[in-house]
């Protein structure tokens, strides 16, 4: 029997501002999701919160893109939005771009990561959930986890991983995709995934047998809505152990900070800070961007967990470095490179300011 693991997230209202989610909103989402479990739509469900976003972690046997499962998530977020609106939470329902469900939440605002597989003898998975950043935040760690032997020793010493992995890369502007093999097409892969404003890793498969190893949300809210409605705040599923990277190899990239786009108003570059669940509340300049890691043991389709994997002093140095990097970037204020380049600012609120001033531009020099 094939099992489906679906992670669907949405921002349906912030408490206070964009920093967290009120417990009554979370409980309403949980209530609707648990009702779906009782009615047999899903086998199990767990709720994660990162910043002002909520994620439903669900197991079921209905396959990827199941209308029933997606509708359950949609209804849970809609009901949670009603609670958020009554409490006048900020941006209530901002990730719900449609008035009614239409068969699949993809393209309707929520972010989705799903995978289908036969449950192994032991099935550990890690679910990463980030706030104040975009889907491209996963490009660097996924490269290190599945293609860099300096990070993942199993690529060298584990025969089941030695042949490498296939990266499914998507162009978020065109919806087109390409599959590239590592290690033999590594340089070609880096051409694309290094361009984080355009290309994102969608899925990763084990080359030896095509078994899925990782799945990430790729939805870009601004491209769906045609305007800035908040950053995308992506989710990522990674299977661990027994032919896949070990949990420690999966977490290792997060021990060294890197820069991602997002942060304040979705318009700034900032360090991605790995935090325990209790610290997933970005407040300094609405940041810096945060990421949590939830470990689950899947047993007969049920979720045992989550284990708070970043609740470990081994990541204290990464958090300290993030704060130091944040200090340096904040010194730039509204100046680039802290503020995103013009091509990315096109999808924020800046165009409204430029539109107001466009008639005041005068020709000062004739180009030759």
BELWO-V430556 format. One record per residue. N is the residue number from 0. RES is the residue in three letters. PHI is phi in whole degrees, 0 to 359 (999 if undefined). Layout:
n=[N	N]
res=[RES	RES]
phi=[PHI	PHI]
This chain:
n=[0	1	2	3	4	5	6	7	8	9	10	11	12	13	14	15	16	17	18	19	20	21	22	23	24	25	26	27	28	29	30	31	32	33	34	35	36	37	38	39	40	41	42	43	44	45	46	47	48	49	50	51	52	53	54	55	56	57	58	59	60	61	62	63	64	65	66	67	68	69	70	71	72	73	74	75	76	77	78	79	80	81	82	83	84	85	86	87	88	89	90	91	92	93	94	95	96	97	98	99	100	101	102	103	104	105	106	107	108	109	110	111	112	113	114	115	116	117	118	119	120	121	122	123	124	125	126	127	128	129	130	131	132	133	134	135	136	137	138	139	140	141	142	143	144	145	146	147	148	149	150	151	152	153	154	155	156	157	158	159	160	161	162	163	164	165	166	167	168	169	170	171	172	173	174	175	176	177	178	179	180	181	182	183	184	185	186	187	188	189	190	191	192	193	194	195	196	197	198	199	200	201	202	203	204	205	206	207	208	209	210	211	212	213	214	215	216	217	218	219	220	221	222	223	224	225	226	227	228	229	230	231	232	233	234	235	236	237	238	239	240	241	242	243	244	245	246	247	248	249	250	251	252	253	254	255	256	257	258	259	260	261	262	263	264	265	266	267	268	269	270	271	272	273	274	275	276	277	278	279	280	281	282	283	284	285	286	287	288	289	290	291	292	293	294	295	296	297	298	299	300	301	302	303	304	305	306	307	308	309	310	311	312	313	314	315	316	317	318	319	320	321	322	323	324	325	326	327	328	329	330	331	332	333	334	335	336	337	338	339	340	341	342	343	344	345	346	347	348	349	350	351	352	353	354	355	356	357	358	359	360	361	362	363	364	365	366	367]
res=[UNK	UNK	UNK	UNK	UNK	UNK	UNK	UNK	UNK	UNK	UNK	UNK	UNK	UNK	UNK	UNK	UNK	UNK	UNK	UNK	UNK	UNK	UNK	UNK	UNK	UNK	UNK	UNK	UNK	UNK	UNK	UNK	UNK	UNK	UNK	UNK	UNK	UNK	UNK	UNK	UNK	UNK	UNK	UNK	UNK	UNK	UNK	UNK	UNK	UNK	UNK	UNK	UNK	UNK	UNK	UNK	UNK	UNK	UNK	UNK	UNK	UNK	UNK	UNK	UNK	UNK	UNK	UNK	UNK	UNK	UNK	UNK	UNK	UNK	UNK	UNK	UNK	UNK	UNK	UNK	UNK	UNK	UNK	UNK	UNK	UNK	UNK	UNK	UNK	UNK	UNK	UNK	UNK	UNK	UNK	UNK	UNK	UNK	UNK	UNK	UNK	UNK	UNK	UNK	UNK	UNK	UNK	UNK	UNK	UNK	UNK	UNK	UNK	UNK	UNK	UNK	UNK	UNK	UNK	UNK	UNK	UNK	UNK	UNK	UNK	UNK	UNK	UNK	UNK	UNK	UNK	UNK	UNK	UNK	UNK	UNK	UNK	UNK	UNK	UNK	UNK	UNK	UNK	UNK	UNK	UNK	UNK	UNK	UNK	UNK	UNK	UNK	UNK	UNK	UNK	UNK	UNK	UNK	UNK	UNK	UNK	UNK	UNK	UNK	UNK	UNK	UNK	UNK	UNK	UNK	UNK	UNK	UNK	UNK	UNK	UNK	UNK	UNK	UNK	UNK	UNK	UNK	UNK	UNK	UNK	UNK	UNK	UNK	UNK	UNK	UNK	UNK	UNK	UNK	UNK	UNK	UNK	UNK	UNK	UNK	UNK	UNK	UNK	UNK	UNK	UNK	UNK	UNK	UNK	UNK	UNK	UNK	UNK	UNK	UNK	UNK	UNK	UNK	UNK	UNK	UNK	UNK	UNK	UNK	UNK	UNK	UNK	UNK	UNK	UNK	UNK	UNK	UNK	UNK	UNK	UNK	UNK	UNK	UNK	UNK	UNK	UNK	UNK	UNK	UNK	UNK	UNK	UNK	UNK	UNK	UNK	UNK	UNK	UNK	UNK	UNK	UNK	UNK	UNK	UNK	UNK	UNK	UNK	UNK	UNK	UNK	UNK	UNK	UNK	UNK	UNK	UNK	UNK	UNK	UNK	UNK	UNK	UNK	UNK	UNK	UNK	UNK	UNK	UNK	UNK	UNK	UNK	UNK	UNK	UNK	UNK	UNK	UNK	UNK	UNK	UNK	UNK	UNK	UNK	UNK	UNK	UNK	UNK	UNK	UNK	UNK	UNK	UNK	UNK	UNK	UNK	UNK	UNK	UNK	UNK	UNK	UNK	UNK	UNK	UNK	UNK	UNK	UNK	UNK	UNK	UNK	UNK	UNK	UNK	UNK	UNK	UNK	UNK	UNK	UNK	UNK	UNK	UNK	UNK	UNK	UNK	UNK	UNK	UNK	UNK	UNK	UNK	UNK	UNK	UNK	UNK	UNK	UNK	UNK	UNK	UNK	UNK	UNK	UNK	UNK	UNK	UNK	UNK	UNK	UNK	UNK	UNK	UNK]
phi=[999	274	253	249	249	243	239	236	234	200	262	240	144	260	225	264	63	250	270	200	240	292	299	289	292	299	293	293	300	298	301	292	295	295	297	296	295	297	272	83	290	233	274	207	210	224	249	241	230	223	60	261	244	241	237	262	260	231	248	193	238	265	85	290	65	297	298	297	290	296	293	300	297	301	296	297	290	295	294	296	297	298	295	298	294	297	269	57	291	287	64	303	76	294	272	261	271	234	276	218	291	228	103	196	282	297	87	254	125	297	270	224	229	220	207	238	199	277	297	282	304	224	236	277	226	242	246	264	220	243	231	70	204	241	302	292	301	276	303	294	296	294	300	293	294	251	221	250	293	289	264	247	297	299	297	262	253	256	303	285	247	297	284	96	224	254	258	263	250	240	272	289	274	251	80	278	225	216	253	231	262	242	266	293	248	301	292	296	301	291	305	274	289	286	270	290	285	237	248	227	280	266	214	226	234	287	293	296	221	76	292	289	245	207	215	235	285	235	291	251	303	295	287	284	271	77	200	281	230	117	281	274	52	280	239	213	250	228	279	235	68	47	97	235	304	291	305	296	289	292	276	304	302	279	282	233	296	223	264	228	268	144	51	296	55	64	239	225	268	205	280	275	261	281	225	292	310	293	256	276	224	289	236	286	53	56	191	300	309	242	218	248	232	252	264	232	255	268	230	53	85	255	265	260	141	270	264	278	286	270	277	210	298	298	262	299	295	298	294	296	297	300	295	295	297	300	300	294	293	295	298	284	57	273	274	294	271	293	285	293	292	305	297	277	291	299	253	242	274	302	305	294	291	296	298	294	257	300	284	268	283	235	291	247	205	276	285	266]
